[in-house]
Amino acid sequence: MYTREQIKEAVQSKGYKFFEEDDWNVNIIGVRNSETANKVTNRFDDIITVSYKTDGLWQYHEFACTTDPGTHWVENIMNKKGVAILKPDQYRGSHKIRKHQGRYEALCQQAPMTVYRDNNLDKTYDLESADTGVFGINIHRATKYAGKKSTQIDRWSAGCQVIAANEEWVKFMKIMKKSHGIWGNNFTYTLIESKDV
């Protein structure tokens, strides 16, 4: 959908850091689909991009994902304040590799992030009431089955950033583990909107 240059320009235009030092210094940038106008689509209609260098040459990947919660958790709220919708921003050092829900390795939240809270069950994300803290806004996979790709969010996200296809998830985590071996277990996540690109 995009080029690395477009993502870099959008990120820097907001005053965020785009990491360009040395190899495997990953830029993990989520791009939320602005065209949905905050409607709950229950679809993986966003993307996560990853930009980094190997041997001094830029690499760029896009992974179909959701940056929004699915219908199930919009209608069955776990937190009395409302379901979490991550606020676009750059969250420096926000994630580390550890087990998501104790089951498999993912990028799990380790530092405060800001979410909007929506509790009126009207099938539209309300982006007014903000809440900052550590809520388990993890970056994880949907399906665990090789070669499979989820098409509906349903229970996969209550605010997490979720990659739809298993093979893309495997590729994403290989990159993260390589970066971890060089830069340590500390990852920055940036969320922008497609209208920013």
Residue, then its C-alpha position, 0 to 999 in steps of 0.5 A: m500500500y505504501t512505501r518506506e519513504q511515505i511512512k518515514e515522512a508521515v512519522q517525521s511530520k508528526g515530530y516522531k523518531f524514525f530510527e535510521e542508525d545501523d542494522w536491525n533498528v526496527n521502526i514498527i509503525g501501525v497505520r489505522n484505516s481512516e476511511t472507516a470513520n471510526k465505525v466498528t468494521n470487525r475486519f483486519d483493515d489496518i496495517i503494521t509496517v516494519s522498516y529497518k536496515t540489513d547490511g546498510l540496505w533498507q528493508y520494508h514490510e507490511f502486515a495486514c492487521t487490526t489496530d482496533p478492538g473487534t465486535h465481541w469486546v465492543e459489545n462485551i466490555m471487560n473494563k467498566k470504563g469501556v473497551a480500549i482503542l489505542k490513541p495514535d502516538q509514538y510510544r518509546g520503549s513501549h514493548k518487549i518480547r515475552k509471552h502473550q497471555g502466557r502462551y506464545e512470544a509476542l510484543c507485550q506492553q511494558a510502559p504506559m500507553t494512552v487509549y480511548r475508552d468506549n462503553n456505549l455499545d453503538k458500533t462506533y469507536d468514541l475517541e473522547s475519554a482518554d486513559t493512560g496506563v499499562f493495559g496489555i496493549n500487545i502486538h500479537r497474532a490472530t490464528k495459530y495455524a500455519g498458512k491461515k489468515s483470520t478475516q474477522i477480528d471478533r475476540w482477537s482484539a480488545g485493544c491489541q494490535v493483531i496481525a491477521a495471517n500466521e505466516e506474516w506473524v512468523k516473519f514479523m517475530k523473526i525480525m523482532k528477535k533479530s533486532h532483540g539480539i542486537w538492540g535489546n528487549n525494548f521496542t518502540y511502537t508508533l500508531i498513525e492514521s492512513k490520512d497522515v500518509 
